C-alpha cells in the first residue's frame, strides 16, 4: 500500500489486514519500488496518485504493469482531473473518498485468480 498520508495508510492497512491481507506499507513511490524489489510475494499494489518525490502513483502503476504484470493494481485519488486512460489497462481506479469495504473489494478484484488467496500480500 502506497500512501503518503500516515493516517489514511494506517486506516486502510488495518482494513486490509482485517480482510486477511499481509500489508506492506510505503510512503512514496521510491519506497514502494524498494519494497517491490525485495519481495516476490506481492499480489496487489494499492497506490494514491499524488506522492512526494517526483514520481506519482500513475508512474508506479505503469512500472508495476511493465515489470510485474501478474501484480494487480489499484490507483486512488481525490482529484477529479485524473485521466483513467493514463492508467495501465489492467489497473482499477478507486476515487477518494472511499470506504474500506470498497477498497478491500477492489483489491480482491485485481488479484489474479491463480494466486494463493491464503497468502495474499498487498503493498
C-alpha positions as CSV (number, residue, x, y, z in Angstrom):
1,X,0.0,0.0,0.0
2,X,1.5,3.3,-1.1
3,X,0.1,6.4,0.6
4,X,1.9,9.4,1.9
5,X,-0.7,10.4,4.4
6,X,0.1,8.3,7.5
7,X,-3.4,8.2,9.0
8,X,-5.0,7.1,5.7
9,X,-2.3,4.5,5.3
10,X,-2.8,3.2,8.9
11,X,-6.6,3.1,8.5
12,X,-6.5,1.2,5.2
13,X,-3.8,-1.1,6.3
14,X,-5.9,-2.1,9.2
15,X,-8.9,-2.8,7.0
16,X,-6.8,-4.9,4.6
17,X,-5.3,-6.8,7.4
18,X,-8.7,-7.5,8.8
19,X,-9.6,-8.9,5.4
20,X,-6.6,-11.3,5.8
21,X,-4.1,-9.5,3.6
22,X,-0.5,-9.1,4.7
23,X,0.2,-5.4,4.1
24,X,3.5,-3.8,3.2
25,X,3.4,-0.1,3.6
26,X,5.3,2.7,1.7
27,X,5.0,6.4,1.9
28,X,6.4,7.2,-1.5
29,X,6.9,5.7,-5.0
30,X,10.6,5.2,-4.4
31,X,10.0,3.4,-1.1
32,X,7.4,1.2,-2.8
33,X,9.9,0.3,-5.6
34,X,12.4,-0.6,-3.0
35,X,9.9,-2.9,-1.2
36,X,8.8,-4.5,-4.5
37,X,12.4,-5.1,-5.5
38,X,12.9,-7.1,-2.3
39,X,9.7,-9.2,-2.5
40,X,8.4,-11.8,-4.8
41,X,5.1,-12.5,-3.0
42,X,3.2,-9.2,-3.7
43,X,-0.2,-9.9,-5.3
44,X,-1.5,-6.3,-5.5
45,X,-0.4,-2.7,-5.2
46,X,-2.8,0.0,-3.9
47,X,-1.4,3.5,-4.6
48,X,-2.5,7.0,-4.3
49,X,-1.7,9.3,-7.3
50,X,-0.2,12.3,-5.5
51,X,3.1,11.3,-3.9
52,X,6.2,13.2,-2.7
53,X,9.5,12.8,-4.5
54,X,8.8,13.5,-8.2
55,X,7.1,10.2,-9.1
56,X,3.4,9.7,-8.7
57,X,1.1,6.7,-8.3
58,X,0.4,6.5,-12.0
59,X,4.2,6.3,-12.6
60,X,4.3,3.4,-10.1
61,X,1.3,1.7,-11.7
62,X,3.0,1.8,-15.1
63,X,6.2,0.5,-13.7
64,X,4.5,-2.4,-11.9
65,X,2.4,-3.3,-15.0
66,X,5.6,-3.3,-17.2
67,X,7.8,-5.3,-14.9
68,X,5.4,-7.5,-12.9
69,X,2.2,-7.9,-14.9
70,X,0.9,-10.6,-12.5
71,X,0.5,-7.9,-9.8
72,X,-2.9,-6.4,-9.5
73,X,-3.0,-2.6,-9.4
74,X,-5.4,-0.2,-7.6
75,X,-4.9,3.6,-8.1
76,X,-6.8,6.1,-6.0
77,X,-7.1,9.8,-5.9
78,X,-9.4,12.6,-4.7
79,X,-8.6,14.6,-7.8
80,X,-11.3,14.9,-10.4
81,X,-8.8,15.5,-13.2
82,X,-7.3,12.0,-13.3
83,X,-7.5,10.6,-16.8
84,X,-8.1,6.9,-16.5
85,X,-6.6,6.4,-19.9
86,X,-3.2,7.3,-18.3
87,X,-3.5,4.1,-16.2
88,X,-2.3,0.7,-17.3
89,X,-5.1,-1.3,-18.9
90,X,-5.5,-3.7,-16.1
91,X,-5.4,-1.1,-13.3
92,X,-8.5,-0.3,-11.3
93,X,-9.3,3.2,-10.2
94,X,-11.0,3.9,-6.9
95,X,-12.0,7.6,-6.3
96,X,-11.5,9.2,-2.9
97,X,-13.2,9.3,-0.6
98,X,-13.7,5.6,-0.5
99,X,-14.9,3.3,2.3
100,X,-12.9,0.4,3.4
101,X,-15.4,-2.1,2.1
102,X,-15.0,-0.7,-1.4
103,X,-11.2,-0.6,-1.0
104,X,-11.0,-4.2,0.1
105,X,-13.3,-5.4,-2.6
106,X,-11.3,-3.5,-5.3
107,X,-8.1,-5.1,-4.1
108,X,-9.7,-8.5,-4.1
109,X,-10.9,-7.9,-7.7
110,X,-7.5,-7.1,-9.1
111,X,-5.8,-10.1,-7.7
112,X,-5.3,-12.8,-10.3
113,X,-7.4,-15.9,-9.5
114,X,-4.4,-18.2,-9.8
115,X,-2.7,-16.6,-6.8
116,X,-3.0,-18.4,-3.4
117,X,-5.7,-16.5,-1.5
118,X,-4.4,-17.8,1.8
119,X,-1.1,-15.9,1.5
120,X,-2.3,-12.6,0.0
121,X,0.0,-9.6,0.2
122,X,-0.8,-6.0,-0.7
123,X,1.8,-3.4,-0.9
